[in-house]
Amino acid sequence: MRRLLIFRSGADWLDMAGFTKHANTYGIRLTFAGARWTEHDVLIGHLTHPICGIALKEDMRTCTCPYGQRECRLWFDGPEQTHGRLDLQMHEAGADCEIAEYNQALTFTGSPSGEITHVTGNPPGMTAECAPNCHRRHGTLAHLQRVAEARREGYDRLRRRAR
């Protein structure tokens, strides 16, 4: 994931989540705003770059998106001598309310204004009403605020004990 973050400036994802699927399989899910989609060929080129990338072999037979379409999923194999796979999932954010939530989360975490505008297509602080077909499972910003508050409380407890 660290190497993938190197290419953050070259890609437009709103969110990146990494997870372990099996003992030898790692997954990365990238979420994009529809207007800021990075074509998977470009991202794969960065990810597998011979000098700066990761030693992975793309298995294009596993590509699940029709040419030029969204919601892509690809599998990569490790080099011959290692056992391991990477499951790369590229997901498009839903309605404007979901993009607005990512915008607010990026703003809360201190992302630069230019980056927020670049990846969401809107300046920091964007708001949007939920669409009728919205899944209404928002909570990213509230989760980040709870985590930040718990860390502040923990820090305060440590400071009080140190006195």
C-alpha positions in Angstrom: 0.0 0.0 0.0 2.9 2.3 0.7 4.1 2.0 -2.9 0.6 2.6 -4.2 0.4 5.8 -2.1 3.5 7.0 -4.1 1.2 7.3 -7.0 -1.5 9.2 -5.1 -0.7 12.3 -7.2 -1.2 10.4 -10.4 -4.6 8.9 -9.5 -7.9 10.3 -8.3 -9.3 7.9 -5.8 -11.4 9.2 -2.9 -10.6 6.3 -0.6 -8.2 3.3 -0.4 -8.9 0.4 1.8 -6.5 -2.6 2.2 -7.5 -5.9 3.6 -6.2 -9.5 3.9 -8.4 -12.0 2.3 -6.6 -15.3 2.8 -3.1 -16.2 4.2 -1.6 -15.3 0.8 -4.0 -12.9 -0.7 -4.2 -9.1 -0.1 -6.9 -6.9 -1.4 -7.0 -3.2 -2.2 -10.3 -1.4 -2.9 -10.1 2.0 -4.5 -13.2 4.2 -4.6 -13.4 6.9 -7.3 -15.9 9.8 -7.9 -17.4 9.1 -11.3 -16.1 12.3 -12.9 -12.6 11.6 -11.6 -12.1 7.9 -12.6 -8.6 6.7 -13.4 -8.6 4.1 -16.1 -7.3 0.8 -14.9 -4.6 0.5 -17.5 -3.0 3.7 -16.2 -3.2 2.6 -12.5 -1.9 -0.9 -13.3 1.0 0.7 -15.2 1.9 2.7 -12.1 1.4 -0.2 -9.7 3.5 -2.6 -11.7 6.2 -0.2 -13.0 9.5 -2.1 -13.4 11.5 0.3 -11.2 9.1 2.0 -8.8 6.2 -0.5 -8.7 5.6 -3.8 -7.1 6.8 -7.1 -8.6 3.3 -8.3 -9.7 2.1 -10.0 -12.8 -1.3 -8.8 -14.1 -3.7 -11.6 -15.0 -6.0 -9.7 -17.5 -8.1 -12.8 -17.8 -9.6 -11.9 -14.4 -10.7 -8.4 -15.4 -14.4 -8.0 -14.6 -15.1 -4.8 -16.4 -16.2 -4.5 -20.0 -13.7 -2.3 -21.9 -14.2 1.3 -20.9 -16.6 0.5 -18.1 -16.5 1.0 -14.4 -16.5 -1.3 -11.3 -13.4 -3.2 -12.3 -11.7 -6.0 -10.4 -8.3 -7.5 -11.3 -6.1 -10.2 -9.8 -2.3 -10.1 -9.8 0.1 -12.9 -9.1 3.4 -12.5 -7.3 6.7 -13.4 -8.9 7.3 -17.1 -9.7 9.2 -17.8 -6.5 6.6 -16.3 -4.2 3.0 -17.4 -3.5 0.6 -14.6 -3.2 -2.0 -12.6 -5.0 -3.3 -9.1 -5.0 -7.1 -8.5 -5.5 -7.4 -4.9 -6.9 -11.0 -3.6 -6.8 -11.9 -0.3 -8.4 -15.3 1.0 -7.3 -17.2 4.1 -8.4 -18.8 6.2 -5.6 -22.6 6.4 -5.8 -24.6 9.5 -5.6 -23.4 13.1 -4.9 -24.2 12.6 -1.2 -21.5 9.9 -1.0 -18.9 12.1 -2.7 -19.9 14.9 -0.4 -19.2 12.7 2.6 -15.8 11.8 1.2 -15.2 15.5 0.7 -16.1 16.3 4.3 -13.9 13.4 5.6 -10.9 14.7 3.5 -11.5 18.2 4.9 -11.7 16.9 8.5 -8.4 14.9 8.1 -6.6 18.0 6.8 -6.1 17.1 3.2 -5.0 20.1 1.1 -7.8 22.1 -0.6 -6.3 21.5 -4.0 -6.3 17.7 -3.5 -9.9 17.7 -2.2 -11.0 19.6 -5.3 -8.9 17.4 -7.6 -10.4 14.1 -6.4 -14.0 15.1 -5.6 -14.5 17.8 -8.3 -15.7 20.2 -5.6 -14.1 22.6 -3.1 -13.8 21.5 0.5 -17.0 21.6 2.5 -19.2 20.3 -0.3 -22.7 19.2 0.8 -25.4 17.3 -1.0 -28.9 16.0 -0.3 -29.3 12.3 -0.4 -30.7 10.9 -3.7 -33.8 8.8 -3.5 -31.8 5.7 -4.4 -29.1 6.4 -1.7 -28.2 3.5 0.5 -28.2 5.9 3.5 -25.3 4.1 5.2 -23.2 7.2 5.7 -21.0 7.5 8.7 -17.4 8.0 7.5 -17.1 11.5 8.9 -18.8 10.5 12.2 -16.4 7.5 12.6 -13.4 9.7 12.0 -14.6 12.2 14.6 -15.2 9.5 17.1 -11.7 8.1 16.5 -10.1 11.6 16.8 -12.0 12.2 20.1 -10.9 8.9 21.6 -7.3 9.6 20.7 -7.6 13.1 22.3 -9.1 11.6 25.5 -6.3 8.9 25.6 -3.7 11.6 25.1 -5.2 13.7 27.9 -5.2 10.7 30.3 -1.5 10.0 29.5 -0.7 13.7 30.2 -2.6 13.6 33.5 -0.7 10.5 34.6 2.6 12.0 33.7 2.2 14.9 36.0 
